[in-house]
């Protein structure tokens, strides 16, 4: 049970951190916020790439962390749950960016990384790697 919870939380947090960090990097170049005269495709490609990258990262991390759970079907289910968690965390990046700008995105990324480390320590290291 600990490995399954760790896979979900660590995967979701890692995916959310990827989304926040990509948007943070894009905002340094002025690409994360739509301009008054948008270019034909660029404003939509950046956030979509951030979301896709975060979802893929969250699923892959959940798949890897869920290895002790065993079975491809169970690991795939954990990866899907991490994808949903990544989407929830990614939804928090918009208000964070609107309220605090780049610092808000950095804060979301930092919270995600701390959550991943704490979850890994609580769910896996305390109980051992077995499910």
C-alpha positions, 0 to 999 in steps of 0.5 A, a space after each residue: 500500500 505504501 508503494 502505491 501511495 508513493 507512486 501516486 503522490 510522487 508522480 503527481 508532484 513530479 508532473 506538477 513540478 515539470 509543468 511549473 518549471 516549464 512555465 517558469 522558464 517560458 515566463 522568463 522569455 515572455 511566452 507564458 502569458 498571452 500578449 495583446 497581439 498573439 502570434 498564430 501558434 506560439 501562445 498555445 504551443 508553450 502551455 500545451 507542451 508544458 502540460 503534456 511534458 508534465 503528464 508524461 513525467 508524472 506517469 513515468 515517475 509513477 510507473 517507476 516508483 510503483 515497481 514494487 506493486 507488481 503487474 503492469 495493469 496495477 502500475 498503469 493504474 497508478 500512472 493514470 492516477 498520477 496523471 490526474 493528480 498532475 492535472 490538478 497541480 497544473 491547475 494551480 499554476 494559473 492562479 499562482 502565476 496570476 497572483 505572484 508571477 514567476 515567484 508563484 510558479 517557483 513556489 508551486 514547483 518547490 512545493 511539488 518537489 518537497 511533496 515528492 520527497 516527503 511522500 517518498 520518505 513517508 510511504 516507502 522509506 518508513 515501511 520498506 519498499 514492499 507493497 
